[in-house]
Amino acid sequence: QVQLVESGGGLVQPGGSLRLSCAASGSIFSFKSMGWYRQAPGKERELVAVINNNDFTNYYADSVKGRFTISRDNTKTLSLQMNSLRPEDTAVYYCKAITYGVSGINYWGKGTLVTVSS
């Protein structure tokens, strides 16, 4: 059973930085892709950034381009460096992994709360 555990959330002032981590129970290279999603109060969950292991490409939502960076820290940890944070970045951030195969299986972590406020 795949387990994903997020950490690093908290309260930060506008313009500040946070680094989120997602610890996987196995190698993150065993997944076709991994990504970060977020869900703000009253809104739908949205994609923030994705890293693809099959072609080593990254994707970012327009709202975070140039401010957030997704990366692999080691074989079991995915990170999201968030700089120049804005109040609209406030949300619960989730880690997601998708397995290889025709019917990729999605695994989700339980999320970590990021609050950007003065």
C-alpha positions in Angstrom: 0.0 0.0 0.0 1.4 3.3 -1.1 1.6 6.0 1.6 2.3 9.7 1.0 2.8 12.0 3.9 3.0 15.8 3.4 4.8 18.2 5.8 6.1 21.7 5.9 2.9 23.7 5.9 2.3 26.6 8.3 1.6 30.3 8.6 3.7 32.7 6.6 3.5 36.4 5.8 2.9 37.6 2.2 6.1 37.5 0.3 7.5 34.8 2.4 8.6 31.2 1.6 7.8 27.7 2.6 9.1 24.3 1.5 6.7 21.4 1.4 7.8 17.8 1.5 6.0 14.6 0.5 7.5 11.4 1.9 6.6 8.3 0.0 6.6 4.8 1.4 8.5 3.6 -1.7 10.7 5.0 -4.4 9.1 8.1 -6.1 10.7 6.9 -9.3 8.3 3.9 -9.3 5.5 6.3 -10.2 4.7 7.7 -13.7 4.3 11.1 -12.2 3.9 12.9 -8.9 2.5 16.3 -8.2 1.2 18.9 -5.8 -2.4 20.0 -5.7 -4.2 22.5 -3.5 -7.7 23.2 -2.3 -8.7 26.5 -0.9 -11.9 26.9 1.2 -15.0 26.7 -0.9 -13.0 25.9 -4.1 -12.2 22.8 -6.1 -8.9 21.1 -5.8 -6.5 22.3 -8.5 -3.2 21.2 -9.9 -0.2 23.2 -8.8 2.8 21.4 -10.2 3.6 18.0 -11.7 6.9 16.2 -12.3 6.9 13.4 -14.8 9.3 10.5 -14.4 8.7 9.0 -17.8 10.1 12.0 -19.7 11.5 14.2 -16.9 9.3 17.1 -17.7 7.7 19.5 -15.2 4.4 21.4 -15.4 3.3 24.4 -13.4 -0.1 26.1 -13.1 0.1 29.7 -14.5 -0.6 31.1 -11.1 2.6 29.7 -9.6 5.0 29.8 -12.5 8.2 31.6 -11.5 7.4 31.3 -7.8 7.1 27.6 -7.1 9.6 24.8 -7.9 8.8 21.1 -7.8 11.8 18.8 -7.2 12.9 15.3 -6.1 15.0 15.6 -3.0 15.9 12.0 -2.9 14.5 8.6 -4.0 11.6 8.9 -1.5 10.9 12.6 -1.1 9.2 15.1 -3.4 9.3 18.8 -2.5 7.6 22.0 -3.4 9.6 25.2 -2.8 7.2 28.1 -2.6 8.5 31.7 -2.8 6.8 35.1 -3.0 3.8 33.6 -1.3 0.4 35.5 -1.7 -2.7 35.3 0.3 -4.4 33.5 -2.6 -1.9 30.7 -2.1 -3.7 29.8 1.1 -4.9 26.2 0.8 -4.5 22.7 1.9 -1.7 21.2 -0.3 -1.9 17.6 -1.3 0.7 15.3 -2.8 -0.4 12.9 -5.5 1.2 9.9 -7.2 0.1 8.1 -10.3 1.3 4.6 -11.2 2.4 3.4 -14.5 0.0 1.3 -16.6 -3.0 1.8 -18.8 -5.2 2.4 -15.8 -2.9 4.4 -13.6 -3.8 4.3 -9.9 -3.9 7.6 -8.0 -2.6 7.9 -4.5 -3.1 10.9 -2.3 -1.7 12.2 0.9 -3.8 13.7 3.6 -2.6 17.3 3.0 -0.8 20.1 4.8 -2.3 23.5 5.4 -0.5 26.6 4.1 -1.8 30.0 5.4 -0.5 33.2 3.9 -1.5 36.1 6.0 -0.1 39.2 7.7 
